[in-house]
Amino acid sequence: MHYGESGPDGAAPPRAAAPFLRGLCPTRKPGRHPATADTQLQADELLALLQSLPTGYRTVFNLYAIEGYSHPEIAEALGITEGTSKSQLSKARALLQRRLHVVMAS
């Protein structure tokens, strides 16, 4: 089955999502945090940061970190090399981390 295909019942295949944004915010303690207006604002800011990424970075980041696809799967689906997928993810994470530190400092 390839990216975008559905299973025999028409449903999307189940994916094990990769850890979301692992390592982007090293000062954040793991675990569940209650939703508050402050955490919602942070979620909104984080969504805006993700949406501000260049298209290639954002596409690979979403497929890998959110959807849980592997680099070989992403490469095949997008018609790029596995190395390009890894590079785009690395650049996306670095850019998000820099931008996140700016947001957290303000």
C-alpha beads as a LAMMPS data file, in Angstrom:
LAMMPS data file: protein, C-alpha beads

106 atoms
105 bonds

1 atom types
1 bond types

-500.0 500.0 xlo xhi
-500.0 500.0 ylo yhi
-500.0 500.0 zlo zhi

Masses

1 110.0

Atoms # bond

1 1 1 0.000 0.000 0.000
2 1 1 1.309 3.455 -0.879
3 1 1 0.806 6.918 0.563
4 1 1 -2.713 8.101 -0.099
5 1 1 -4.158 4.631 -0.768
6 1 1 -6.954 3.219 1.324
7 1 1 -7.450 -0.258 2.690
8 1 1 -9.989 -2.816 1.462
9 1 1 -12.745 -1.244 3.567
10 1 1 -12.002 2.220 2.147
11 1 1 -10.400 3.435 5.361
12 1 1 -6.897 4.822 5.451
13 1 1 -4.311 2.315 6.651
14 1 1 -3.476 2.645 10.352
15 1 1 -0.210 4.459 11.001
16 1 1 1.877 4.557 14.133
17 1 1 2.537 8.272 14.514
18 1 1 6.130 9.214 15.168
19 1 1 6.796 11.223 18.335
20 1 1 5.527 14.711 17.553
21 1 1 8.239 17.365 17.597
22 1 1 10.636 15.243 19.641
23 1 1 13.656 17.303 20.580
24 1 1 12.329 20.636 19.373
25 1 1 11.755 22.017 22.832
26 1 1 14.261 20.413 25.213
27 1 1 13.058 22.466 28.187
28 1 1 9.516 21.060 27.976
29 1 1 8.986 18.181 30.389
30 1 1 7.385 15.047 28.922
31 1 1 3.931 13.964 29.991
32 1 1 0.402 15.232 29.730
33 1 1 -0.322 18.842 30.523
34 1 1 -3.837 20.138 31.154
35 1 1 -5.247 22.326 28.405
36 1 1 -5.305 25.981 29.399
37 1 1 -5.572 29.243 27.500
38 1 1 -1.769 29.437 27.707
39 1 1 -1.216 25.958 26.245
40 1 1 -3.812 26.667 23.543
41 1 1 -1.904 29.793 22.592
42 1 1 1.237 27.682 22.419
43 1 1 -0.538 25.148 20.221
44 1 1 -1.751 27.939 17.939
45 1 1 1.779 29.359 17.737
46 1 1 3.175 25.928 16.988
47 1 1 0.619 25.369 14.231
48 1 1 1.542 28.752 12.735
49 1 1 5.220 27.773 12.857
50 1 1 4.476 24.523 11.040
51 1 1 2.397 26.309 8.414
52 1 1 5.185 28.836 7.838
53 1 1 7.679 26.170 6.757
54 1 1 8.626 26.010 3.080
55 1 1 6.392 23.524 1.263
56 1 1 9.001 20.766 0.885
57 1 1 10.070 20.953 4.526
58 1 1 6.464 21.010 5.729
59 1 1 5.392 18.108 3.527
60 1 1 8.192 15.802 4.655
61 1 1 7.862 16.919 8.293
62 1 1 4.122 16.215 8.318
63 1 1 4.490 12.827 6.653
64 1 1 7.291 11.731 8.977
65 1 1 6.589 13.371 12.353
66 1 1 2.801 13.505 12.281
67 1 1 1.640 10.751 9.908
68 1 1 4.393 8.292 10.855
69 1 1 5.664 7.401 7.383
70 1 1 9.246 6.182 6.966
71 1 1 11.810 7.909 4.777
72 1 1 11.619 5.174 2.108
73 1 1 7.808 5.543 2.015
74 1 1 8.044 9.338 1.784
75 1 1 10.658 9.135 -0.942
76 1 1 8.511 6.806 -3.019
77 1 1 5.330 8.824 -2.502
78 1 1 6.921 12.157 -3.375
79 1 1 9.293 10.945 -6.066
80 1 1 12.398 12.073 -4.185
81 1 1 15.393 10.202 -2.818
82 1 1 15.496 8.893 0.719
83 1 1 18.436 11.251 1.339
84 1 1 16.353 14.226 0.225
85 1 1 13.575 13.159 2.597
86 1 1 16.039 12.971 5.493
87 1 1 17.596 16.302 4.548
88 1 1 14.231 18.058 4.280
89 1 1 13.212 16.691 7.691
90 1 1 16.478 17.765 9.275
91 1 1 16.189 21.267 7.826
92 1 1 12.539 21.532 8.884
93 1 1 13.355 20.519 12.455
94 1 1 16.293 22.923 12.661
95 1 1 14.185 25.801 11.336
96 1 1 11.301 24.968 13.677
97 1 1 13.680 24.749 16.622
98 1 1 15.204 28.173 15.853
99 1 1 11.769 29.733 15.416
100 1 1 10.420 28.045 18.536
101 1 1 13.252 29.449 20.632
102 1 1 12.421 32.951 19.357
103 1 1 8.744 32.492 20.286
104 1 1 9.623 31.113 23.724
105 1 1 12.028 34.001 24.399
106 1 1 9.388 36.636 23.703

Bonds

1 1 1 2
2 1 2 3
3 1 3 4
4 1 4 5
5 1 5 6
6 1 6 7
7 1 7 8
8 1 8 9
9 1 9 10
10 1 10 11
11 1 11 12
12 1 12 13
13 1 13 14
14 1 14 15
15 1 15 16
16 1 16 17
17 1 17 18
18 1 18 19
19 1 19 20
20 1 20 21
21 1 21 22
22 1 22 23
23 1 23 24
24 1 24 25
25 1 25 26
26 1 26 27
27 1 27 28
28 1 28 29
29 1 29 30
30 1 30 31
31 1 31 32
32 1 32 33
33 1 33 34
34 1 34 35
35 1 35 36
36 1 36 37
37 1 37 38
38 1 38 39
39 1 39 40
40 1 40 41
41 1 41 42
42 1 42 43
43 1 43 44
44 1 44 45
45 1 45 46
46 1 46 47
47 1 47 48
48 1 48 49
49 1 49 50
50 1 50 51
51 1 51 52
52 1 52 53
53 1 53 54
54 1 54 55
55 1 55 56
56 1 56 57
57 1 57 58
58 1 58 59
59 1 59 60
60 1 60 61
61 1 61 62
62 1 62 63
63 1 63 64
64 1 64 65
65 1 65 66
66 1 66 67
67 1 67 68
68 1 68 69
69 1 69 70
70 1 70 71
71 1 71 72
72 1 72 73
73 1 73 74
74 1 74 75
75 1 75 76
76 1 76 77
77 1 77 78
78 1 78 79
79 1 79 80
80 1 80 81
81 1 81 82
82 1 82 83
83 1 83 84
84 1 84 85
85 1 85 86
86 1 86 87
87 1 87 88
88 1 88 89
89 1 89 90
90 1 90 91
91 1 91 92
92 1 92 93
93 1 93 94
94 1 94 95
95 1 95 96
96 1 96 97
97 1 97 98
98 1 98 99
99 1 99 100
100 1 100 101
101 1 101 102
102 1 102 103
103 1 103 104
104 1 104 105
105 1 105 106
